[in-house]
């Protein structure tokens, strides 16, 4: 908090394109609605505040599509906090200004101001909507915010959720029409809030989320008195819905898809469920290289043409209510022609459809209850998949658990905890379609007490927050193989927790290679060196880790990462060699520079802060604490190998 208040000065205005503001509104809609809901007067009631907050955000854009000018944007709080673009700043100021207007005294002759009028849209008849209930801290914070004035409430919310400094809060309050921002900040400081309520996570809880709602009926007796009017309104809605669902430019039967942008034959064929590719159930038995292309269509809704058409339409033109995700390097455009259907069925609370177009796997999900106003669309690269890398696909994620659709050729499935290498595999139940029971997703928490992997036949795979689980292998880069014996599982136990650093990177396979074992000076035992390489489906963005494991390390403890590189050929097929080093302190207090290369290395040399050389692939020379060494090695053909960085 700033020690001395300063009078806010207006920013130099900067041009804001209205379309840019519209894009910011759509992208950050839940954030803006939460801001409006928190600043609106509590006297409106939770149902009225919810509807009014949505209305304020939806009316935040100007009426005319002309360029507007908005004050320059303060620097954001951080990468995951207030977005720092002028379009977002513009709509945020408009929402804040309208929410503050709703809490001011009425205008002349007692007439309500514009922000005090009930919202025309959105409106909900017969239901009362309000956010889900939180805990005792959330209730105490809500009561504390209710005692503040509108400007003070806005100052508290902006300080906690949006802006990094009180100076920026003053500037935004002044731009929104607050006459005395300093007084608002002072009042916000005096608010009696529960312990921990200044954490942003408390204001970001479901108690204050007007986009995650509960519904209850209104006064039922009063509703009976208006039955005729309700029936007439229902008839009008049915007529309008029928008209919108007719063929043409309407979007009724396409769910959450945006209006069509093309009417060419190829595009229409890609939208026709009858033209979907469906392979026979035994196609994988005759395939030269079984992969996703030889998976049959499975699920209890493969014949639901309405669901399939919505999925194809949303894929071709996702609307603004569709949540689209894609692994790095994956295109999100429509299919070039009719894709292959892999699955259509119900998974927990969602209806899920999986497609494959030869290059990508696409997952479409909507609510199982038939609500089609919003949907999710996920893309992942899966080109050149073969039997070992096409063992499973993610069908759905719920409460930290994952359900998979497994390959039709698998005869067994189980669950392993990579941090318990000696524990037996636990059988995993699958239904007739190959859908597994829910399995905990690994790496959800930061403590890494366990790491779940699937044992699918001989193959070991793990979820890295993508549609296609990554295959885990062991051995030299020239001949990686499935993780088999206890020794290889023990090596993976020391590496598993490092997999959290490559989640969401489009990883196809991760190989763990113990390339050297080094006797330590003074008879301290032997240390193990390993190289872990994660390769992606797109062929770029590989990650390489060199790890050092001294003797006496407890089982499953993460090995020390001594070097890491990105887009490096080391430990891979292009360059099946590696050289790494570390400073190590003996029990007697002497520091050593240790270095190790793979078995093909003929000599190792250290220069710079440490000097020494040795024949073979290992080096150990005395060194000073903190010394920096440059390592090089020679290969049998005379080639030079540099250390991994």
Secondary structure, DSSP 4 states (H G I P E B T S, - for coil): --SS-----PPPEEEE-HHHHHHHHHHTHHHHHHHHHHHS-GGG-HHHHHHHHHHHHHT-S-SS-S-EEEEPPPPBSSTTSS---HHHHHHHHHHHHHHHHHTSPP-GGGPPPGGGSPPSSS--SSEEEEEPP--HHHHHHHHHHHTS-HHHHHHHHHHHHTBSSHHHHHHHHHHTT-S-HHHHHHHHHT----TTTTSHHHHTSGGG-TTSEEEEE--HHHHHTTHHHHHHHHHHHHHHHHHHHSSSS--GGGTTBPPP----HHHHHHT-GGG-B---TTHHHH-SS-SGGGPPPBSTTTT-HHHHHHHHHHHHSB-TTEEEEE-TT---S--SS--EEEEEEEETTEEEEEEE-SSEEEEEEEETTS--S-EEEEEEE-TT--TTT-SEEEEEEETTEEEEEEPTT---EEEEETT-TTSPPEE--B-TTSBBPPEEPTTSSSS-S--EEEEETTEEEE--SSSSPEEEEES-GGG-EE--SHHHHHHHHTTGGGGGGGTTS-EEEEEEEEEEEEEPGGG--EEEEEEEEEEETTS---EEEEEEE-TTPPTTPPPEEEEEEES--BTSSSB---EEEEEEE-TTS-EEEEEEE-TTEEEEEEEETS-EEEESSEEEEE--TT--EEEEEEETTS-EEEPP-
